[in-house]
Amino acid sequence: MADFQYPEDILKYRQAQVRRLLKGLPGIAALGALLLAALTCFYSVGTDEAGVVLRFGKYVRTTMPGLHVKMPFLIERAIPIKVKRIFKEEFGFRSDAGMARRGGGFTGEEALMLTGDLNVLEIRWIVQFQIKDPVRFLFRVRDQQDTIRDLSEAVMRRVVGDYSVDEVLTTKRAEIDVEAQHELQRILDSYDAGLQIVTLKLQDVTPPDRVQPAFNEVNEAKQEKERTINQAWETYNRAIPKAKGEAERTIREAEGYAVDVVNRAKGEAHRFLATWEAYRLAPAVTKKRLYLETLSDVLAQAKQKYIIDPSQQALLPLLHLQPKGD
């Protein structure tokens, strides 16, 4: 430590130290500026990101994943945008992840919707989307998350208003998904928002709790109606084919009988004509043949037979030609 004899010596010593310090400041400042420039001129972009580079707040370029260089001292600023991630927004409900992302609960009114036949339903759905153009996403639309939520809710309310309550509950859910997704994508494209809708899907559709009993009664009545109709059709399908089969069989039997009678009559007529023709050509032979045929038929049916000698003057009992008991 320096030896001071007078107070003025202390003042001179301090002034000398200050002068030495001031001489070294430009070098320290230059070194600090160089270090700061080195720290601020490099940036990295993740594998699922795209880097949007701004120069004094104006867009200049987009960079791909990897390590890149930019102008230092906040002259250029790089904003990473996750272009490969699928984002999800929930409507009418919140999962644990959704609660954490939105930072709180929600009002159940966003789930209440009016159908085309003036019934109220609680509809819960999700929207999954992806950033397809990071520049448009950043600069074309303000408050992107709120915008897509407001548009999704408006589109869903309009689409549901075109369907009846039964269609929304049962048969038209897939059709509503497709129509709402196309409509939402069309509006986002008109806004030049740089977003691509990946999925819009209804998760759950239920009547409000206050009218749930009435809906249950209506559904039970409809189910009973369907069951009665199905039973009637079952009886119809069992009775009508059977009756048709019986009618068809009767018709076929009548047609067969008619054909048989007609054919028999035609056969008898042809036989009579053939006999008449034979008789006309040879009457004696034909008479004898007819006599023999008739006698053959008659004798075949006789139970007892008697042989009579034409020379006998009286009828004499002859031998019994049939066994006893006949």
C-alpha positions as CSV (number, residue, x, y, z in Angstrom):
1,M,0.0,0.0,0.0
2,A,1.3,3.5,-0.9
3,D,2.7,5.7,1.9
4,F,0.8,9.0,2.0
5,Q,2.3,11.9,3.9
6,Y,-0.3,14.5,3.0
7,P,-4.1,14.3,2.1
8,E,-3.3,15.6,-1.3
9,D,-1.2,12.5,-2.0
10,I,-4.3,10.3,-1.5
11,L,-6.3,12.3,-4.0
12,K,-3.5,12.1,-6.6
13,Y,-3.2,8.4,-6.1
14,R,-7.0,7.8,-6.7
15,Q,-7.0,10.1,-9.8
16,A,-4.1,8.0,-11.2
17,Q,-6.1,4.8,-10.7
18,V,-9.2,6.2,-12.4
19,R,-7.1,7.3,-15.4
20,R,-5.6,3.8,-15.8
21,L,-9.1,2.3,-15.5
22,L,-10.5,4.7,-18.1
23,K,-7.7,3.7,-20.5
24,G,-8.8,0.0,-20.3
25,L,-12.6,0.5,-20.7
26,P,-12.7,0.6,-24.5
27,G,-11.0,-2.7,-24.7
28,I,-13.4,-4.2,-22.2
29,A,-16.4,-2.7,-24.0
30,A,-15.1,-4.0,-27.3
31,L,-14.6,-7.5,-25.9
32,G,-18.1,-7.5,-24.3
33,A,-19.7,-6.3,-27.6
34,L,-17.9,-9.1,-29.4
35,L,-19.0,-11.7,-26.9
36,L,-22.6,-10.3,-27.1
37,A,-22.5,-10.4,-30.9
38,A,-21.3,-14.0,-30.8
39,L,-24.1,-15.0,-28.4
40,T,-26.9,-13.3,-30.4
41,C,-25.9,-14.2,-34.0
42,F,-26.5,-17.9,-33.7
43,Y,-29.9,-19.7,-33.3
44,S,-31.2,-23.2,-33.7
45,V,-34.5,-24.5,-35.1
46,G,-35.9,-27.8,-33.8
47,T,-36.8,-30.8,-36.0
48,D,-40.5,-30.0,-35.8
49,E,-40.1,-26.3,-36.3
50,A,-39.6,-23.6,-38.9
51,G,-37.7,-20.4,-38.1
52,V,-39.3,-17.1,-39.1
53,V,-36.6,-14.4,-39.2
54,L,-37.5,-10.8,-38.8
55,R,-35.3,-7.8,-39.4
56,F,-36.4,-4.8,-37.4
57,G,-39.8,-6.5,-37.2
58,K,-40.2,-7.2,-40.9
59,Y,-40.2,-10.7,-42.3
60,V,-37.1,-11.5,-44.4
61,R,-36.8,-15.3,-44.6
62,T,-37.8,-18.8,-43.3
63,T,-35.2,-21.3,-42.1
64,M,-35.4,-25.0,-41.8
65,P,-34.3,-27.2,-38.8
66,G,-30.7,-26.8,-37.8
67,L,-28.2,-24.2,-36.6
68,H,-28.3,-20.8,-38.4
69,V,-26.7,-17.4,-38.3
70,K,-28.5,-14.1,-38.1
71,M,-27.6,-10.4,-37.6
72,P,-26.7,-9.8,-33.9
73,F,-27.9,-7.2,-31.3
74,L,-31.6,-7.9,-32.0
75,I,-31.3,-6.5,-35.6
76,E,-32.7,-9.8,-36.7
77,R,-34.9,-12.0,-34.5
78,A,-35.8,-15.6,-35.2
79,I,-39.3,-17.0,-34.1
80,P,-39.6,-20.8,-34.0
81,I,-42.9,-22.1,-35.2
82,K,-43.9,-25.7,-34.7
83,V,-45.1,-26.6,-38.2
84,K,-45.2,-30.4,-37.7
85,R,-47.1,-30.5,-34.4
86,I,-50.8,-31.3,-34.3
87,F,-52.6,-28.8,-32.0
88,K,-55.9,-29.6,-30.5
89,E,-58.8,-27.4,-29.2
90,E,-61.6,-28.9,-27.1
91,F,-65.1,-27.6,-27.0
92,G,-67.8,-28.3,-24.4
93,F,-65.3,-30.1,-22.2
94,R,-61.7,-30.0,-21.0
95,S,-59.3,-32.8,-20.5
96,D,-56.5,-32.5,-18.0
97,A,-54.1,-31.3,-20.8
98,G,-56.7,-28.8,-22.0
99,M,-57.2,-27.4,-18.5
100,A,-53.5,-26.8,-18.1
101,R,-53.2,-25.3,-21.6
102,R,-56.2,-23.0,-21.2
103,G,-55.4,-22.2,-17.6
104,G,-58.8,-22.8,-16.1
105,G,-62.3,-24.2,-16.6
106,F,-65.0,-23.2,-19.0
107,T,-68.7,-22.4,-19.1
108,G,-71.0,-25.1,-20.2
109,E,-72.8,-22.7,-22.5
110,E,-70.4,-23.4,-25.4
111,A,-71.8,-26.9,-25.5
112,L,-75.5,-25.9,-25.7
113,M,-76.7,-25.8,-29.3
114,L,-80.1,-25.4,-31.0
115,T,-81.0,-28.0,-33.7
116,G,-83.1,-27.4,-36.8
117,D,-86.3,-28.6,-35.1
118,L,-85.7,-26.2,-32.1
119,N,-84.4,-28.8,-29.7
120,V,-81.4,-28.2,-27.4
121,L,-78.4,-30.5,-27.3
122,E,-75.1,-30.6,-25.4
123,I,-72.4,-31.2,-28.1
124,R,-68.8,-31.8,-27.3
125,W,-66.2,-31.9,-30.1
126,I,-62.5,-31.4,-30.8
127,V,-60.6,-29.6,-33.6
128,Q,-57.1,-30.7,-34.5
129,F,-55.1,-28.4,-36.8
130,Q,-51.6,-27.9,-38.1
131,I,-49.6,-24.7,-39.1
132,K,-49.0,-25.1,-42.8
133,D,-47.7,-21.5,-43.4
134,P,-45.8,-20.0,-40.4
135,V,-45.5,-16.6,-42.0
136,R,-49.3,-16.3,-42.6
137,F,-50.0,-17.7,-39.2
138,L,-47.9,-15.0,-37.6
139,F,-48.9,-12.0,-39.6
140,R,-52.3,-12.5,-41.2
141,V,-54.4,-13.2,-38.1
142,R,-54.3,-11.7,-34.6
143,D,-54.9,-14.0,-31.6
144,Q,-54.8,-17.2,-33.6
145,Q,-56.1,-19.5,-30.9
146,D,-59.1,-17.4,-30.0
147,T,-59.8,-16.9,-33.7
148,I,-59.9,-20.7,-34.4
149,R,-62.0,-21.3,-31.3
150,D,-64.6,-18.6,-32.3
151,L,-64.8,-19.8,-35.9
152,S,-65.1,-23.5,-34.8
153,E,-68.0,-22.7,-32.5
154,A,-69.8,-20.5,-35.1
155,V,-69.4,-23.1,-37.8
156,M,-70.6,-25.9,-35.5
157,R,-73.7,-24.0,-34.4
158,R,-74.6,-23.2,-38.0
159,V,-74.1,-26.8,-39.2
160,V,-76.1,-28.3,-36.3
161,G,-78.9,-25.9,-37.0
162,D,-79.4,-27.5,-40.3
163,Y,-80.2,-31.0,-38.8
164,S,-83.0,-32.4,-36.6
165,V,-82.3,-33.6,-33.1
166,D,-82.6,-37.3,-34.1
167,E,-80.1,-36.8,-37.0
168,V,-77.6,-35.2,-34.7
169,L,-78.0,-37.9,-32.1
170,T,-77.8,-40.9,-34.4
171,T,-77.4,-41.0,-38.2
172,K,-75.8,-37.7,-39.3
173,R,-72.9,-37.4,-36.9
174,A,-70.2,-38.3,-39.5
175,E,-71.9,-36.1,-42.1
176,I,-71.8,-33.2,-39.6
177,D,-68.1,-33.8,-38.9
178,V,-67.2,-33.6,-42.6
179,E,-69.4,-30.6,-43.4
180,A,-68.2,-28.6,-40.4
181,Q,-64.5,-29.4,-41.2
182,H,-64.9,-28.3,-44.8
183,E,-66.7,-25.1,-43.8
184,L,-64.1,-24.2,-41.1
185,Q,-61.2,-24.8,-43.6
186,R,-62.9,-22.6,-46.2
187,I,-63.2,-19.7,-43.8
188,L,-59.6,-20.1,-42.5
189,D,-58.4,-20.1,-46.1
190,S,-60.4,-16.9,-46.8
191,Y,-58.7,-15.3,-43.8
192,D,-55.3,-16.5,-45.2
193,A,-54.6,-17.9,-41.7
194,G,-52.0,-20.4,-42.7
195,L,-53.8,-23.2,-40.8
196,Q,-54.8,-26.7,-42.0
197,I,-57.6,-28.5,-40.2
198,V,-56.6,-32.1,-39.7
199,T,-59.7,-33.4,-37.8
200,L,-63.0,-32.1,-36.6
201,K,-65.0,-34.7,-34.7
202,L,-68.0,-34.9,-32.5
203,Q,-67.0,-36.5,-29.2
204,D,-70.4,-36.7,-27.4
205,V,-73.9,-35.6,-28.1
206,T,-76.5,-35.7,-25.3
207,P,-79.6,-33.9,-24.2
208,P,-79.3,-31.4,-21.3
209,D,-79.8,-33.0,-17.9
210,R,-83.1,-31.1,-17.3
211,V,-84.7,-32.7,-20.4
212,Q,-83.0,-36.1,-20.2
213,P,-86.0,-38.0,-18.8
214,A,-88.3,-36.6,-21.6
215,F,-85.7,-37.7,-24.2
216,N,-85.5,-41.1,-22.7
217,E,-89.3,-41.5,-22.9
218,V,-89.3,-40.4,-26.5
219,N,-86.5,-42.9,-27.3
220,E,-88.4,-45.7,-25.6
221,A,-91.5,-44.9,-27.5
222,K,-89.5,-44.9,-30.8
223,Q,-87.9,-48.2,-29.9
224,E,-91.3,-49.7,-29.1
225,K,-92.6,-48.4,-32.5
226,E,-89.7,-49.9,-34.3
227,R,-90.1,-53.2,-32.4
228,T,-93.8,-53.3,-33.3
229,I,-93.1,-52.6,-37.0
230,N,-90.4,-55.3,-37.1
231,Q,-92.8,-57.8,-35.5
232,A,-95.5,-56.9,-38.1
233,W,-93.0,-57.3,-40.9
234,E,-91.9,-60.6,-39.5
235,T,-95.5,-61.9,-39.4
236,Y,-96.0,-60.5,-42.9
237,N,-92.9,-62.2,-44.2
238,R,-93.9,-65.5,-42.7
239,A,-97.6,-65.5,-43.7
240,I,-97.5,-63.9,-47.2
241,P,-94.9,-66.2,-48.7
242,K,-96.7,-69.2,-47.3
243,A,-100.1,-68.0,-48.7
244,K,-98.4,-67.3,-52.1
245,G,-96.9,-70.8,-52.1
246,E,-100.3,-72.4,-51.3
247,A,-101.9,-70.3,-54.1
248,E,-99.2,-71.3,-56.5
249,R,-99.5,-74.9,-55.6
250,T,-103.3,-74.9,-56.1
251,I,-102.9,-73.1,-59.4
252,R,-100.3,-75.7,-60.6
253,E,-102.5,-78.6,-59.5
254,A,-105.5,-77.1,-61.3
255,E,-103.4,-76.6,-64.4
256,G,-102.1,-80.2,-64.2
257,Y,-105.6,-81.5,-63.8
258,A,-106.8,-79.5,-66.7
259,V,-104.0,-80.8,-68.9
260,D,-104.7,-84.4,-67.8
261,V,-108.4,-84.2,-68.5
262,V,-107.8,-82.5,-71.9
263,N,-105.2,-85.1,-72.8
264,R,-107.4,-88.0,-71.7
265,A,-110.3,-86.6,-73.7
266,K,-108.1,-86.1,-76.8
267,G,-106.8,-89.7,-76.3
268,E,-110.3,-91.1,-76.1
269,A,-111.4,-89.1,-79.1
270,H,-108.4,-90.4,-81.1
271,R,-109.0,-93.9,-80.0
272,F,-112.7,-93.7,-80.9
273,L,-111.8,-92.3,-84.3
274,A,-109.2,-95.0,-84.8
275,T,-111.8,-97.7,-83.9
276,W,-114.3,-96.2,-86.2
277,E,-111.9,-96.2,-89.0
278,A,-110.9,-99.8,-88.4
279,Y,-114.6,-100.8,-88.2
280,R,-115.3,-99.0,-91.4
281,L,-112.6,-100.9,-93.2
282,A,-113.3,-104.4,-91.6
283,P,-116.6,-104.5,-89.7
284,A,-116.5,-108.2,-88.8
285,V,-113.0,-108.2,-87.5
286,T,-113.6,-105.1,-85.6
287,K,-116.8,-106.4,-84.0
288,K,-115.1,-109.6,-83.0
289,R,-112.1,-107.7,-81.5
290,L,-114.4,-105.4,-79.6
291,Y,-116.4,-108.4,-78.3
292,L,-113.3,-110.2,-77.1
293,E,-111.9,-107.1,-75.4
294,T,-115.2,-106.4,-73.7
295,L,-115.6,-110.0,-72.6
296,S,-112.0,-110.0,-71.3
297,D,-112.8,-106.9,-69.1
298,V,-116.0,-108.4,-67.8
299,L,-114.7,-111.9,-67.0
300,A,-111.7,-110.3,-65.2
301,Q,-114.2,-108.7,-62.7
302,A,-116.5,-111.8,-62.3
303,K,-116.2,-113.8,-59.0
304,Q,-117.9,-117.0,-60.2
305,K,-117.7,-118.5,-63.6
306,Y,-120.1,-121.0,-65.3
307,I,-119.5,-123.0,-68.5
308,I,-122.7,-123.9,-70.4
309,D,-123.0,-126.3,-73.2
310,P,-125.1,-124.8,-75.9
311,S,-126.6,-128.2,-76.7
312,Q,-128.1,-128.6,-73.2
313,Q,-131.8,-128.2,-72.9
314,A,-131.7,-127.4,-69.2
315,L,-129.2,-125.7,-66.9
316,L,-127.3,-128.3,-64.9
317,P,-125.1,-127.6,-62.0
318,L,-121.5,-128.1,-63.0
319,L,-118.3,-128.3,-61.1
320,H,-117.4,-125.4,-58.8
321,L,-114.5,-123.8,-60.5
322,Q,-113.8,-121.3,-57.6
323,P,-112.3,-122.4,-54.3
324,K,-114.7,-122.7,-51.3
325,G,-115.2,-119.5,-49.4
326,D,-114.9,-117.4,-52.5
